[in-house]
């Protein structure tokens, strides 16, 4: 992650000419005022945003949030209770009005990538993925999405 001269944070890095992105940082770059009302809509917007950053292959990496960590101390000092579990029931689930609070929740940061991994193998994403490869790293797992014969394939 690099702080650019204009104050924006670079969400993409490159290894062997393949861009890879911090999954949670990219989520923070989605325009809050234009976020869809449902989590499925956010998954679609997120994928479109990621696909716009590379013509052939996109690697998205989500970090792990083990406990205890430094952020736990920060939250405790600020009186923030991060023990609330965030459950995602499916793509039609309405997002919280204050989506920023969800983005700071450890539970959401753990659940949302798993939701994306399940959601993106839906056939409605074939036209977005198109001829590209999408790799999503979540903890110790790597998901690969591509389109074959007009159908999304997930490995």
N, C-alpha and C positions, 0 to 999 in steps of 0.2 A: 504494500500500500504506500503510495507516494503522495505527498501534498504538492499540488501543482502551484505555479506562480499566481494563478488567478483565484486560489483559495479552494478549488474543488479537489476532492479526493479521487484519485485514480482507482477504479474498482477492478481494473483488468491488469493482469500481469501476463507474461509470456514465457513459455518454455518450449524450445524447439519449434518456434513460430506458431505455437498453438496457444491462443489466449485462454486464460483461466480466471475465474472470478470468485471472489469471496461471496458466498451465497447470501449471508445475512447483510453484508454491506450493500450488495446490489438491491436487496429488498428495501433498504433505507433510501435508495435513490428514486424509487417510484414516486411520482408526484402525488402528494397526500390529497390535494384538492380534487384530483381526478381518479382516485381509487374506486374501483367498482364496489358495489355494496356486498357482494358475496365473496367467499373465499375462492370459489371456482373462477370468478371474474378476475380476482387478484392473481391466481395461478396463470391464467391466460395472459394478462398484462405483463407479468413477470417473464414468461417465456418469450413473448414478443420483444421485450426489452433486451433480454439476453441474446436472442437471435439477431438482433440488429447490430450487434457488436462484432460479429464474425461471419464471413461468408461460407465457411465449410464445416467448422467444428467448434463446439463450445464446451468447455469444461467448467462446471460449477462445483465449488467445494464448500461444504458446510462444516464448520468447526464443531467440536464437542464441548460441552459445558460441564466439566466435572466439578464436584463439590468436595471439599471447600476450595475456594479460589479467592483472588484479590477482590473481585466484584462482590462476593458475599460480605466481605468486611465493609466495603463502601455502602452497600444497601443497609446493613445493620446500623452503621453510624448515622445514616439518613432516616432511619426508622421505617424503611421499606420492607414490607412482608412479601417475599417472593415464593412463598410456599403454596400459593394457589395453583391448582392444576388447570391447564388449558386443554379442553377436549375439542377435537375437530370431528364433527359428525359427517361431513361430506361437502361437496362443492356448492350446494345450495345454502349452506350455513351463512348467516349474515355476520359480517365482521363487526367488531366492536366500533362504536362511534369514535372513541379515542384510540385509533389504531396504534399510535405511538406507545401507549401503555402495553399493548400486546407485544410490540417489537422489543420492549425491554424485559419481558417475562422470559425467564429461563425455560419454563414449560413450553411456551409458544415456540421458542427457538429450537426446541427439541422436536415438537410435534409437526410444525409447518413443513420442514423438509421431507418428513415421512409422508405427509399428505401430498406434496408435490410429486414424490416418487410414485405414488399410487395414481394420482390424477393424470399425469402426463402420458400414461400409456393408453388413455382413452383416445378413440379414433377421431374425435373432434379436433385434435391437435396435429393431425397429419399435414394439413396445409401450412401450418406454422413451422413445423420441423422441416418439411419438404425434403430437400436433398442433403441436409446437414446431419451430422452426428452430434448428439447431445450426451455428455457424460456428467453424471451427478454423483459426487462423493459425499456420503453421509456416514460419519463415524468410520466404521471398518468396511462399509459396503460401497460398491460402485455400480451405478445403474447406467445402462447404455440404451439410448432411444434413437431409432432411425426409422425411415419410412421405406417399406418394400412392397411393391405392387399396390400402392395407395393406402397401405395399412401401417399403423404405428407398431413397431416391433420393440419389445423391451427385453433386455438381457440383464 
